[in-house]
Amino acid sequence: MARPRSRSRPVASRPLLGKFLAVLFVVTCLLAMASAASSAQPSPRQEKDKAGSRSAAASSDDLICHTDVVAECYPRVFQPTHEFQRVHEDQDLPPGLHVRLNINTGLREAKINNESEELPEGLQGLPVDSSVVLVDQPEGANDIEVDAPVARIPKGAPAYDPAGVVKDPGAHADGEGSPASITFHESIALVKGVAVGQVVGHDADGKIGLAVAEQARFIDALVEIDDVAHDIYYGLKLTEDRVITRQLLCLMSGGSIGGGSIFSGAGHSGSGKGLEAAQKAAMAVASAVQNNPVALRELSTYWDMYKSGLCATAGGQVTTLGDVIFGPYHHATEDVPEHRQEGHDNNYIAANHPAWIRSRLLAISGLIKDKDIMQDFLSRGGLTEVLKLLVDHEGDAAYDAVRQRAANLVNDNFLDESMGADLSLWPVKEFAAAVAEKPCDGTVHAFCWDYHIQQLAKAHKKDKTHWSHGLLKGLHEVKKGGSGKTEL
């Protein structure tokens, strides 16, 4: 029996299939290699970030990194130099550094401590301690030094002076003064060259009257002084000059200019200019002593000399400055009949008189921060004159701002402890006995504050924001120790 014949594939197809599979394998390998090479090659950004991460990971004990940005990392241990640098909150500080807290930025700063830095003059040789002190920065930055050397104050040392050394804000390295400084001193020289509150032929010392001077420039000089005197340095320089201080005190109190009449020879309009000059002088004094204890202390040192000196007023009366500085708040020009008849001058005076009183009250409020000047104010009837302002100008809208300032003077200096008022000064218990002897109805004197302020509060009972209500409440609280209302 014949064996069946088996089927077979063509011999020629096997080589072709093998070749195809071989080529396919090679191509697949090449594509895989290319893909691997592509994924292994990072972008520039990836390369930078990975390098930073590797660096941070490799030195994690030396650097602190809160982000992936290498530039924002910083050493775990602060690296000091001889200049102050920022100290991060989580950095470790090596011992012996000079550390401070910058008030302007709220950041800690540190540098290498320099033991050769000398203590301020007057503290040499005293034992030192670690504490918190204020540091004087020439650039105006106020820093608190932490762990900086500061002297323990020995027993019996003088009281701390918060003003410290008063530096000239206008000084330059070349010794030249600033334009403000030059103008300030020029203005003082101009005012000093005019007779203010003096009698011609007696003590004017050759000073000129403003009949021959430029009146407008005199006013401008007072404005220049006022503009700069609020600075602690210039305020002190003003009060250190006893001639200009005496002149300004007299002029603000109604003193004459030019040795006799106000702007002598200038006609009726000069009266208005005199009021304007008095107002500007008062503003200059107020600027110098308000919030400037150094200037006020300098002025009070010579207070006895000032108040005993003569001051010729616009009405031709020659008296002491002490008799007029806290005296009536009216100007001599108010009582001249022709001024009331001349419309222009009357308007000028009406506009300047309230402004003068407001400025004068502001100056007096600053002056009586000194205890000796305060005693003079009380003993010379200063409070009675303030009460007259509050009562006599009731209903006159032009004096509303004046009376508000007068009420502020009383509140800030006698009734409101948060404003620095001394509650023991006034009102006093003796008021009740004094009122019993001298009734207040129809009379304005210092013992009648309760009566008159009560009347004013009643007149303005619908307006609870009126100053009379606050003033009356303050009077009652002080006299009752804050326990309530009392009647005199």
HELIX and SHEET records of a PDB file:
HELIX    1   1 SER A   13  ALA A   40  1                                  28    
HELIX    2   2 PRO A   44  ALA A   58  1                                  15    
HELIX    3   3 VAL A   70  GLU A   72  5                                   3    
HELIX    4   4 PRO A  179  LYS A  192  1                                  14    
HELIX    5   5 GLN A  215  ALA A  229  1                                  15    
HELIX    6   6 ILE A  232  GLU A  240  1                                   9    
HELIX    7   7 ARG A  242  MET A  252  1                                  11    
HELIX    8   8 SER A  269  VAL A  289  1                                  21    
HELIX    9   9 PRO A  293  THR A  301  1                                   9    
HELIX   10  10 TRP A  303  SER A  308  1                                   6    
HELIX   11  11 LEU A  321  VAL A  324  1                                   4    
HELIX   12  12 ALA A  332  ASP A  335  5                                   4    
HELIX   13  13 PRO A  337  GLN A  341  1                                   5    
HELIX   14  14 GLY A  343  LEU A  367  1                                  25    
HELIX   15  15 LYS A  371  SER A  379  1                                   9    
HELIX   16  16 GLY A  382  ASP A  392  1                                  11    
HELIX   17  17 ALA A  397  TYR A  399  5                                   3    
HELIX   18  18 ASP A  400  VAL A  410  1                                  11    
HELIX   19  19 ASN A  411  LEU A  415  3                                   5    
HELIX   20  20 GLU A  417  MET A  419  5                                   3    
HELIX   21  21 PHE A  431  GLU A  437  1                                   7    
HELIX   22  22 ALA A  446  CYS A  448  5                                   3    
HELIX   23  23 TRP A  449  ALA A  459  1                                  11    
HELIX   24  24 TRP A  467  LYS A  479  1                                  13    
SHEET    1   A 2 LEU A  63  ILE A  64  0                                        
SHEET    2   A 2 TYR A  74  PRO A  75 -1                                        
SHEET    1   B 5 GLN A  85  VAL A  87  0                                        
SHEET    2   B 5 ARG A 108  ILE A 112 -1                                        
SHEET    3   B 5 LEU A  97  ASN A 102 -1                                        
SHEET    4   B 5 ASP A 143  ALA A 151 -1                                        
SHEET    5   B 5 VAL A 128  VAL A 135 -1                                        
SHEET    1   C 2 LEU A 310  ALA A 312  0                                        
SHEET    2   C 2 VAL A 318  THR A 320 -1                                        
END                                                                             
